Amino acid sequence: MSKLTTVVLLLCCLMPGAVAQEKKIKSGLTPEDWGYKIADGVTAKEVTYYSDGVGCYAKIFYPKGFSASGKTPGVVLGQGWAGTHFSIEKYGARFAELGLVALVIDYRGWGSSDSFISQAQPTVTTADPSQALDGRRITRTKMDVVLTRTRLLPMKMVEDYRNAISYLQGEPGVDPDRIGVWGSSFAGGHSIMTAALDARVKAVAVQIPSIAGRNSQPGPASLKGALLEDAIKRSRTGRGGEFETGYSTRRMVDVETNQMVAEYRPFHHLKAIGDRPVLFIVAEKEQLMNNRDHAYAAMEVLTGPKKLISVPGITHFEMYIDEAFEISSKAAANWFREHLGLDPKSQATDR
């Protein structure tokens, strides 16, 4: 027996269960992680905004002293892969505590939002000119419809962000010219894409962000094999395959998700953000992606005000809880306070 083996065996005898006591990596969020307390004076209400005609759930948080006749900066917040508003309401409450109006959203078909709507059968079935409906832009008719939930389509989610911005701009007391976006995990990419496409976004803050595309060439992603077969089936029948996804909660999503995600490359759109400020908050022990290929690489591309905060010693899902939540929520709120012109000398710290 070697000396090294002897030392290992001796340690195991002296510290029984030492290997079993190794810290378990947090693999998702639970309802126990969602809890928060609203600060004195902060108020909230549930609202509905519409995205491509579908009613979407949102919860809006107002800071203490908010006035409908004033002009307070606002922020739209969205959750990541297969997530809902429940796990990020605490960020909306914290932003409001620090003086911002915060709109926490659910995407179409997720959480408390309505489903995607499609027809069970076509309205026009022949080429008869008398059936042309072009002259009537809105037609109300009774027909069977299909309601589909949990479609994980990133660009549709970006549309939901943009429609939520429109809703927030119309809220009395919100300054429509001072709007920010916040996203966590997969929604880090959504926030980048929203800012790249929408000039109304004046500041961005993202945490544990997935900003895919650095290691892929610009241009279309290949569509072949099982994905192509599914696309053909979907186009001819209106239905395709499904698979199980999610971290915190398992969900069935459409197979088309795989192709949409392959084509989704927010990294290639970073330059379109221009001189608008972007904050990245990363987990030092991030286990779902390589920070170097996402946040750190994005920092090298951005040309406007930018900052990266690494929260020490935590993994991906630990960002939402305990001390990491305190750090990440205050840092993001400070970023918006500074760059949306609320208070450049914020009293909260971003440690």
PLY file of the C-alpha trace (Angstrom):
ply
format ascii 1.0
element vertex 351
property float x
property float y
property float z
element edge 350
property int vertex1
property int vertex2
end_header
0.00 0.00 0.00
1.38 3.41 -0.98
1.92 6.24 1.50
-0.74 8.32 -0.33
-3.33 5.55 -0.02
-2.52 5.21 3.68
-3.01 8.94 4.25
-6.37 8.91 2.41
-7.62 5.92 4.40
-6.47 7.51 7.65
-8.31 10.74 6.86
-11.49 8.83 6.02
-11.28 7.01 9.33
-10.69 10.20 11.27
-13.48 12.10 9.46
-16.32 9.64 8.80
-18.85 11.00 6.32
-16.48 13.74 5.13
-17.13 12.96 1.46
-20.89 12.81 1.98
-20.82 16.22 3.68
-19.45 17.93 0.58
-21.68 20.86 -0.31
-24.47 19.89 -2.69
-24.87 22.20 -5.68
-28.26 23.91 -5.75
-29.97 22.66 -8.92
-33.08 24.83 -8.99
-35.46 27.11 -7.11
-38.28 26.07 -4.82
-41.29 27.99 -3.45
-39.28 28.48 -0.26
-36.83 30.56 -2.30
-39.54 32.88 -3.60
-40.43 34.54 -0.32
-39.90 38.24 0.31
-41.20 41.06 2.46
-42.46 44.31 0.97
-40.85 47.34 2.57
-42.98 49.94 4.31
-44.63 52.25 1.80
-44.07 49.98 -1.23
-47.30 48.95 -2.96
-48.06 46.43 -5.69
-50.87 45.37 -8.00
-51.47 42.67 -10.60
-52.02 43.84 -14.16
-52.52 42.42 -17.65
-50.52 43.54 -20.67
-51.05 42.22 -24.18
-48.45 40.64 -26.41
-49.63 39.86 -29.94
-53.18 39.85 -28.58
-52.47 37.40 -25.76
-53.13 38.55 -22.22
-49.94 38.40 -20.15
-49.65 38.57 -16.39
-47.47 41.14 -14.66
-47.06 42.52 -11.18
-46.13 46.15 -10.79
-44.37 47.48 -7.70
-44.47 51.16 -6.75
-41.99 52.91 -4.46
-42.97 54.77 -1.33
-44.35 58.20 -2.16
-45.08 57.27 -5.78
-47.34 59.77 -7.51
-49.31 59.28 -10.71
-48.48 62.89 -11.57
-44.74 62.37 -11.20
-42.04 60.89 -13.45
-40.40 57.86 -11.85
-38.03 55.59 -13.79
-39.32 52.09 -14.50
-37.78 48.66 -15.07
-39.17 45.51 -16.75
-38.01 42.24 -15.17
-38.14 38.76 -16.73
-37.13 35.28 -15.55
-35.02 32.77 -17.44
-35.32 29.22 -18.81
-38.78 27.79 -18.03
-39.16 30.34 -15.21
-42.05 32.50 -14.01
-42.66 35.72 -12.12
-42.96 33.96 -8.77
-39.22 33.52 -8.32
-38.28 37.10 -9.22
-41.03 39.15 -7.56
-38.55 39.69 -4.73
-36.35 41.69 -7.14
-39.29 43.86 -8.16
-40.07 44.52 -4.51
-36.44 45.42 -3.82
-36.25 47.77 -6.81
-39.37 49.56 -5.59
-37.91 49.77 -2.09
-35.01 51.66 -3.65
-37.20 54.09 -5.57
-37.97 52.46 -8.92
-41.22 51.30 -10.49
-40.77 47.61 -11.31
-42.89 45.50 -13.68
-42.31 41.75 -13.20
-43.67 39.77 -16.14
-44.67 36.31 -17.26
-44.15 35.40 -20.90
-46.98 34.14 -23.08
-47.89 30.60 -22.08
-45.92 30.70 -18.82
-46.85 31.30 -15.20
-50.10 33.24 -14.91
-50.17 34.49 -18.51
-52.68 33.26 -21.09
-51.78 30.62 -23.66
-50.69 30.87 -27.25
-53.81 30.66 -29.40
-54.08 28.75 -32.67
-56.97 27.52 -34.80
-57.98 23.89 -34.69
-58.93 24.07 -38.37
-58.32 26.60 -41.17
-60.84 29.38 -41.80
-60.27 29.47 -45.56
-60.01 26.05 -47.18
-60.24 26.80 -50.90
-58.90 29.31 -53.37
-62.39 30.73 -53.96
-61.98 34.55 -54.18
-65.27 35.02 -52.32
-63.63 33.66 -49.18
-60.84 36.24 -49.18
-60.82 38.02 -45.82
-58.28 40.74 -46.61
-60.92 43.46 -46.69
-61.93 42.70 -43.12
-58.95 43.22 -40.84
-60.74 41.89 -37.76
-63.18 39.00 -38.05
-65.09 37.56 -35.12
-66.32 34.05 -35.62
-66.97 30.95 -33.57
-64.43 28.21 -34.09
-62.47 25.63 -32.16
-59.12 26.93 -30.94
-56.05 25.29 -29.45
-54.43 26.82 -26.37
-50.75 25.98 -26.06
-48.58 26.61 -23.03
-44.86 26.46 -22.21
-43.53 27.25 -25.67
-39.93 28.18 -25.01
-39.28 30.53 -27.93
-36.67 33.19 -27.11
-37.60 35.78 -29.73
-41.26 35.56 -28.68
-40.09 36.27 -25.14
-38.18 39.29 -26.43
-41.45 40.49 -27.99
-43.09 40.08 -24.58
-40.38 42.26 -23.02
-41.00 44.96 -25.63
-44.77 44.89 -25.15
-44.24 45.11 -21.40
-42.12 48.22 -21.99
-45.04 49.73 -23.89
-47.36 48.95 -20.98
-44.96 50.47 -18.48
-44.56 53.60 -20.59
-48.32 54.09 -20.42
-48.47 53.83 -16.62
-49.33 57.22 -15.07
-46.41 58.44 -13.00
-43.75 56.49 -14.92
-41.26 58.46 -16.99
-41.54 56.88 -20.48
-38.08 58.14 -21.36
-36.36 56.38 -18.45
-36.97 52.66 -18.86
-34.57 49.83 -18.04
-34.64 46.04 -18.48
-33.44 43.35 -16.09
-33.11 39.66 -16.81
-31.83 36.58 -15.03
-30.16 33.52 -16.55
-31.62 32.84 -20.04
-33.37 36.21 -19.81
-29.97 37.85 -19.65
-29.89 37.22 -23.38
-33.47 38.50 -23.71
-32.48 41.77 -22.03
-29.52 42.18 -24.38
-31.70 41.44 -27.42
-34.42 43.80 -26.23
-31.95 46.63 -25.79
-30.33 45.87 -29.16
-33.70 46.07 -30.93
-35.50 48.72 -28.87
-34.15 52.24 -28.43
-36.56 52.85 -25.56
-34.28 50.81 -23.28
-31.96 53.24 -21.53
-30.14 50.86 -19.15
-29.62 47.11 -18.74
-28.77 44.92 -15.74
-28.53 41.13 -15.94
-27.48 38.40 -13.53
-26.04 34.91 -14.09
-26.62 35.69 -17.79
-26.64 33.36 -20.75
-25.58 35.44 -23.75
-25.15 32.80 -26.41
-23.38 33.18 -29.71
-19.75 33.91 -29.00
-18.61 30.51 -30.25
-20.86 30.41 -33.31
-20.43 32.05 -36.66
-22.98 34.60 -37.87
-25.53 33.15 -40.25
-28.33 30.62 -40.15
-28.18 27.54 -37.95
-28.46 24.19 -39.70
-31.92 22.63 -39.79
-31.69 18.91 -40.45
-32.34 15.45 -39.07
-34.99 15.10 -36.38
-35.41 18.89 -36.14
-36.18 19.14 -39.84
-38.63 16.24 -39.61
-40.38 17.99 -36.72
-40.50 21.29 -38.62
-42.13 19.58 -41.62
-44.66 17.82 -39.40
-45.44 21.06 -37.55
-46.01 22.97 -40.79
-48.33 20.30 -42.21
-50.32 19.40 -39.10
-49.92 22.29 -36.68
-48.41 19.93 -34.11
-44.93 18.68 -33.38
-42.91 16.79 -30.81
-42.24 17.70 -27.18
-39.53 17.12 -24.61
-39.14 17.70 -20.90
-37.12 20.69 -19.76
-36.64 23.00 -16.83
-34.51 23.11 -13.72
-36.70 24.25 -10.87
-39.86 22.69 -12.32
-40.05 20.10 -15.07
-42.13 21.19 -18.06
-42.98 19.80 -21.47
-41.95 22.18 -24.27
-42.05 21.98 -28.05
-39.18 20.34 -29.90
-39.01 23.52 -32.02
-37.37 25.07 -28.93
-34.12 23.33 -29.90
-34.00 25.05 -33.28
-35.10 28.44 -31.95
-32.42 28.34 -29.27
-29.78 27.26 -31.81
-30.66 30.32 -33.88
-30.73 32.62 -30.85
-27.42 34.46 -30.60
-27.73 37.65 -28.55
-23.93 37.89 -28.35
-23.88 38.98 -32.00
-26.17 41.91 -31.15
-24.12 43.44 -28.34
-22.68 46.21 -30.51
-26.19 47.45 -31.29
-26.54 48.54 -27.65
-24.09 51.34 -28.38
-23.45 53.76 -25.53
-26.20 52.51 -23.23
-25.00 51.18 -19.85
-24.92 47.44 -19.09
-24.29 45.68 -15.76
-23.37 42.00 -15.45
-23.65 40.15 -12.14
-22.15 36.66 -12.25
-21.78 33.74 -9.86
-18.12 32.92 -9.21
-18.90 29.19 -9.15
-21.32 29.25 -12.10
-21.98 25.66 -13.16
-24.44 25.98 -16.07
-22.22 27.95 -18.45
-18.73 29.33 -18.83
-18.73 32.94 -17.65
-15.77 33.64 -19.93
-17.88 32.87 -23.00
-20.82 34.96 -21.81
-20.55 37.94 -19.45
-16.77 38.39 -19.55
-16.66 38.08 -23.33
-19.58 40.50 -23.67
-17.69 43.06 -21.59
-14.97 43.07 -24.25
-17.49 43.89 -26.99
-19.61 46.57 -25.34
-18.48 50.15 -25.91
-20.68 52.08 -23.48
-20.63 52.26 -19.67
-20.25 48.74 -18.33
-19.54 46.93 -15.09
-19.13 43.33 -13.97
-19.67 42.12 -10.42
-18.73 38.57 -9.43
-20.46 37.30 -6.31
-17.92 35.07 -4.56
-18.41 31.46 -3.61
-21.87 30.87 -5.11
-23.34 28.77 -7.91
-26.06 29.68 -10.41
-29.24 29.22 -8.36
-27.70 30.55 -5.15
-27.81 34.03 -6.71
-31.53 34.25 -5.88
-31.23 33.64 -2.14
-29.61 34.79 1.09
-26.66 37.16 0.94
-26.20 36.74 -2.82
-29.73 38.06 -3.36
-28.95 41.07 -1.18
-25.83 41.81 -3.21
-27.35 41.23 -6.66
-30.63 43.07 -6.05
-28.98 46.14 -4.55
-26.30 46.26 -7.23
-28.89 46.14 -10.03
-31.11 48.73 -8.33
-28.12 51.03 -7.88
-27.22 50.65 -11.54
-30.70 51.71 -12.61
-30.81 54.53 -10.06
-27.58 55.91 -11.45
-28.16 55.43 -15.17
-31.87 56.23 -15.25
-31.14 59.46 -13.44
-32.93 58.75 -10.17
-30.00 59.33 -7.87
-26.36 59.09 -8.94
-25.35 58.88 -5.26
-27.54 55.99 -4.20
-27.43 55.12 -0.52
-27.65 51.37 -1.20
-24.37 49.56 -1.70
-23.45 47.15 -4.49
-20.61 45.48 -2.56
0 1
1 2
2 3
3 4
4 5
5 6
6 7
7 8
8 9
9 10
10 11
11 12
12 13
13 14
14 15
15 16
16 17
17 18
18 19
19 20
20 21
21 22
22 23
23 24
24 25
25 26
26 27
27 28
28 29
29 30
30 31
31 32
32 33
33 34
34 35
35 36
36 37
37 38
38 39
39 40
40 41
41 42
42 43
43 44
44 45
45 46
46 47
47 48
48 49
49 50
50 51
51 52
52 53
53 54
54 55
55 56
56 57
57 58
58 59
59 60
60 61
61 62
62 63
63 64
64 65
65 66
66 67
67 68
68 69
69 70
70 71
71 72
72 73
73 74
74 75
75 76
76 77
77 78
78 79
79 80
80 81
81 82
82 83
83 84
84 85
85 86
86 87
87 88
88 89
89 90
90 91
91 92
92 93
93 94
94 95
95 96
96 97
97 98
98 99
99 100
100 101
101 102
102 103
103 104
104 105
105 106
106 107
107 108
108 109
109 110
110 111
111 112
112 113
113 114
114 115
115 116
116 117
117 118
118 119
119 120
120 121
121 122
122 123
123 124
124 125
125 126
126 127
127 128
128 129
129 130
130 131
131 132
132 133
133 134
134 135
135 136
136 137
137 138
138 139
139 140
140 141
141 142
142 143
143 144
144 145
145 146
146 147
147 148
148 149
149 150
150 151
151 152
152 153
153 154
154 155
155 156
156 157
157 158
158 159
159 160
160 161
161 162
162 163
163 164
164 165
165 166
166 167
167 168
168 169
169 170
170 171
171 172
172 173
173 174
174 175
175 176
176 177
177 178
178 179
179 180
180 181
181 182
182 183
183 184
184 185
185 186
186 187
187 188
188 189
189 190
190 191
191 192
192 193
193 194
194 195
195 196
196 197
197 198
198 199
199 200
200 201
201 202
202 203
203 204
204 205
205 206
206 207
207 208
208 209
209 210
210 211
211 212
212 213
213 214
214 215
215 216
216 217
217 218
218 219
219 220
220 221
221 222
222 223
223 224
224 225
225 226
226 227
227 228
228 229
229 230
230 231
231 232
232 233
233 234
234 235
235 236
236 237
237 238
238 239
239 240
240 241
241 242
242 243
243 244
244 245
245 246
246 247
247 248
248 249
249 250
250 251
251 252
252 253
253 254
254 255
255 256
256 257
257 258
258 259
259 260
260 261
261 262
262 263
263 264
264 265
265 266
266 267
267 268
268 269
269 270
270 271
271 272
272 273
273 274
274 275
275 276
276 277
277 278
278 279
279 280
280 281
281 282
282 283
283 284
284 285
285 286
286 287
287 288
288 289
289 290
290 291
291 292
292 293
293 294
294 295
295 296
296 297
297 298
298 299
299 300
300 301
301 302
302 303
303 304
304 305
305 306
306 307
307 308
308 309
309 310
310 311
311 312
312 313
313 314
314 315
315 316
316 317
317 318
318 319
319 320
320 321
321 322
322 323
323 324
324 325
325 326
326 327
327 328
328 329
329 330
330 331
331 332
332 333
333 334
334 335
335 336
336 337
337 338
338 339
339 340
340 341
341 342
342 343
343 344
344 345
345 346
346 347
347 348
348 349
349 350
